[in-house]
Amino acid sequence: MNKAFGDVSASAGDDLVGVAEIRRPPDNFFDASLIASLAGAYDWLHREAGARAIVLCSEGKHFCAGADFSGLSAHARRIGASDGARALYDEALRLFESAVPVVAAVQGAAVGGGLGLACSADFRVAAAGSRFSANFAKIGLHQGFGLSATLPAIIGRQRATDLLYTGRRVGADEAVRIGLADRLAADEDVRTAAQALAAEIAVAAPLAVRSIRATMRAGIADQARAAMEHELAEQSKLWQTADFAEGVRASAERRPPRFESR
């Protein structure tokens, strides 16, 4: 079974594993419409295709580079970002409410909101050449996509604080060591490894998996909702700053930013 949801393709086979693939290569930048499409794919795979586990993956070089600020003028970033983020986070909440376990296959970069997307999944399988970065502080912005709730839950508060304060890159080996990734695979095998993990989940007793998952992820949707409300409020303040404009400009120009606290 196959179905397209905008820039997301959904497919399911006889192994009870569904695949939701984002198709905006090479960077797979997201917006509200893409996340809505992804949530729609999750729902279809669960309700129509009968999937008991889902592999989340992306076409192209990178898993997801988050939101693309580079093509927007400073005025557009300040005026339009808040409304866009509100719609994005409303759709992102649907991912946290999904009834089916999700295994993310991460190749290339999972950056900013892309890291948030990866952390919305139950598990992450990292390709050997992958890298993870909560780079918000490096562009003068507060973290988003529920990372305030998910990242400390996954790797612990102290490590999460390190990654959020510094915005540094974490390679695949370190990601596995600190628990940010659950499996490590060769670049060419990352989807196969994610599929294998999802298949292990899919053949387990579905009522038991659902019950266990409800216990282990209890309250996650509510926590994500509260986190994104706070994140949006903080981001709305920082979108107005010269530091954010400089951070985006420096990132586009591939140079160190010169922040001035204004």
C-alpha positions in Angstrom: 0.0 0.0 0.0 1.3 3.4 -0.9 -0.1 7.0 -0.6 1.3 10.5 -1.0 0.8 13.2 1.5 2.2 16.4 0.0 6.0 16.0 0.2 5.7 12.9 2.4 5.2 9.4 0.9 3.7 6.6 3.0 4.0 2.9 2.3 3.3 -0.4 4.1 4.1 -4.0 3.4 3.2 -7.4 4.8 5.6 -7.1 7.7 3.3 -4.6 9.6 6.0 -1.9 9.3 5.1 1.4 7.7 7.5 3.9 6.2 7.0 7.7 6.2 9.5 9.3 4.0 10.1 13.1 3.8 10.9 14.2 0.2 12.4 17.6 0.2 16.0 16.8 -0.6 18.8 17.6 0.0 18.2 19.3 3.3 14.5 18.4 4.0 13.7 21.8 5.5 10.2 21.7 7.1 7.3 24.0 7.5 3.7 23.6 8.9 2.5 21.9 5.7 5.2 19.3 5.7 4.6 18.4 9.4 0.9 18.2 8.7 1.6 15.9 5.8 3.8 13.7 8.1 1.1 13.6 10.7 -1.4 12.6 8.0 1.0 9.8 6.9 1.3 8.5 10.4 -2.5 8.4 10.8 -3.0 6.6 7.5 -0.3 4.1 8.2 -2.0 3.3 11.6 -5.7 3.4 10.7 -5.7 2.3 7.0 -2.5 0.3 6.4 -2.5 -1.5 9.8 1.1 -0.6 10.6 2.3 -1.6 14.1 5.5 0.4 13.8 6.7 3.2 11.5 10.1 4.1 10.1 10.6 7.8 9.7 13.2 8.6 7.1 14.1 11.3 4.5 15.3 11.4 0.9 18.5 13.1 0.2 21.7 14.1 2.0 20.3 15.1 5.4 17.6 13.8 7.7 16.2 17.3 8.4 17.8 20.7 8.7 14.8 22.2 10.5 13.3 25.5 9.4 14.9 27.5 6.5 15.4 31.1 7.6 18.0 31.9 5.0 15.7 33.1 2.2 13.6 35.4 4.4 14.2 39.1 4.8 14.6 40.4 8.4 11.2 41.9 8.2 9.6 38.7 7.1 11.4 36.8 9.8 10.1 39.2 12.5 6.5 39.5 11.2 5.9 36.0 9.8 7.9 33.7 12.1 5.5 33.7 15.0 2.4 32.8 13.0 4.4 30.1 11.0 5.8 28.6 14.2 2.3 28.5 15.8 0.9 26.5 12.9 4.0 24.3 12.8 3.8 23.5 16.5 0.1 22.7 16.3 0.9 20.2 13.6 3.9 18.8 15.5 1.7 18.0 18.5 0.0 15.4 16.3 3.2 13.6 15.9 3.5 13.2 19.7 -0.1 12.0 19.8 0.6 9.2 17.3 -0.6 5.8 18.4 2.2 3.9 16.7 5.9 3.5 17.7 8.2 5.4 15.4 11.9 4.7 14.6 13.8 7.5 13.0 16.5 6.7 10.5 18.9 9.6 10.7 21.4 10.3 7.9 23.5 13.4 7.5 22.3 16.2 9.7 19.5 16.5 12.2 19.7 20.2 13.1 17.6 22.6 15.1 14.0 21.7 14.6 15.2 18.6 12.7 16.7 17.4 15.9 13.3 18.1 17.5 11.6 16.0 14.8 14.1 13.1 15.5 13.4 13.3 19.2 9.7 13.1 18.7 10.3 9.5 17.6 10.5 6.6 20.1 13.9 5.6 18.8 16.7 6.9 16.6 19.0 4.9 14.4 22.1 7.0 13.5 24.1 6.5 10.3 27.9 6.5 10.9 28.3 9.9 9.2 25.3 11.5 10.9 25.4 14.5 13.2 23.0 16.1 15.6 22.9 19.7 16.7 20.5 21.9 18.8 22.1 24.9 17.1 19.5 27.5 18.3 21.9 29.5 20.5 24.3 29.8 17.5 21.6 31.7 15.6 20.4 33.7 18.5 17.2 31.7 19.1 15.5 29.6 21.8 15.0 25.9 21.2 11.7 24.7 19.7 9.8 21.6 18.5 9.3 20.4 22.1 13.1 19.9 22.7 12.7 21.5 26.1 10.8 18.4 27.1 12.2 15.6 24.9 15.9 16.2 25.0 16.4 16.1 28.8 14.1 13.0 28.9 16.3 11.3 26.4 19.9 12.2 27.5 19.4 13.8 30.9 19.1 17.5 31.9 22.8 18.2 32.2 23.8 16.8 28.8 20.8 18.5 27.3 21.8 21.8 28.8 25.3 21.4 27.4 24.0 20.9 23.9 21.5 23.7 24.1 23.9 26.3 25.5 26.7 25.5 23.1 24.8 24.4 20.0 27.7 22.1 19.3 27.6 19.2 16.9 27.3 15.6 18.2 28.7 12.9 15.9 27.1 9.5 15.6 29.4 7.7 18.1 28.8 10.3 20.8 25.1 10.3 20.1 25.0 6.6 20.8 27.2 6.9 23.9 25.0 9.6 25.5 21.7 7.9 24.5 20.7 10.4 21.8 20.7 7.6 19.3 19.7 4.0 20.1 21.5 2.2 17.3 24.5 2.9 15.0 24.6 1.7 11.4 26.8 2.2 8.4 25.6 5.0 6.2 24.3 2.7 3.5 22.6 0.5 6.1 20.7 3.0 8.3 17.3 2.4 6.8 17.8 -1.4 7.0 18.7 -1.1 10.6 15.8 1.1 11.4 13.5 -1.3 9.5 14.9 -4.2 11.5 14.2 -2.5 14.8 10.7 -1.5 13.7 10.1 -5.1 12.6 11.0 -6.4 16.1 8.4 -4.0 17.6 5.8 -5.0 15.0 6.0 -8.7 15.7 5.6 -8.2 19.5 2.1 -8.5 20.9 0.4 -5.3 19.8 -1.9 -4.8 22.8 1.1 -5.3 25.1 3.3 -2.9 23.1 0.5 -0.3 23.2 0.1 -0.7 26.9 3.8 -0.5 27.6 4.2 2.5 25.3 1.3 4.3 27.1 3.2 3.8 30.4 6.7 4.7 29.1 5.5 7.8 27.1 2.8 8.8 29.6 2.1 12.5 29.4 4.5 13.2 26.5 1.9 14.9 24.3 1.0 17.2 27.2 4.6 17.9 28.0 5.3 18.7 24.4 2.3 21.0 24.2 3.4 22.9 27.3 7.0 23.0 26.1 6.1 24.4 22.7 3.9 27.1 24.2 6.8 28.3 26.3 9.3 27.9 23.4 7.1 29.9 21.1 6.8 32.7 23.6 10.6 32.9 24.0 11.2 32.6 20.3 8.8 35.4 19.6 10.9 37.7 21.7 14.2 36.7 20.1 12.9 36.9 16.6 12.8 40.7 17.1 16.5 41.0 18.1 19.5 42.1 16.1 21.3 39.0 17.4 18.9 36.7 15.7 19.3 38.6 12.4 23.0 38.4 12.8 22.9 34.7 13.6 20.9 33.8 10.5 23.1 36.1 8.3 26.3 34.5 9.7 25.0 31.0 9.2 24.1 31.8 5.6 27.6 33.3 5.1 29.3 30.4 6.9 31.2 32.6 9.3 31.2 33.1 13.1 28.4 35.4 14.3 29.2 38.7 16.0 26.5 38.9 18.7 26.0 42.2 20.6 23.2 41.4 23.1 20.6 43.5 21.3 
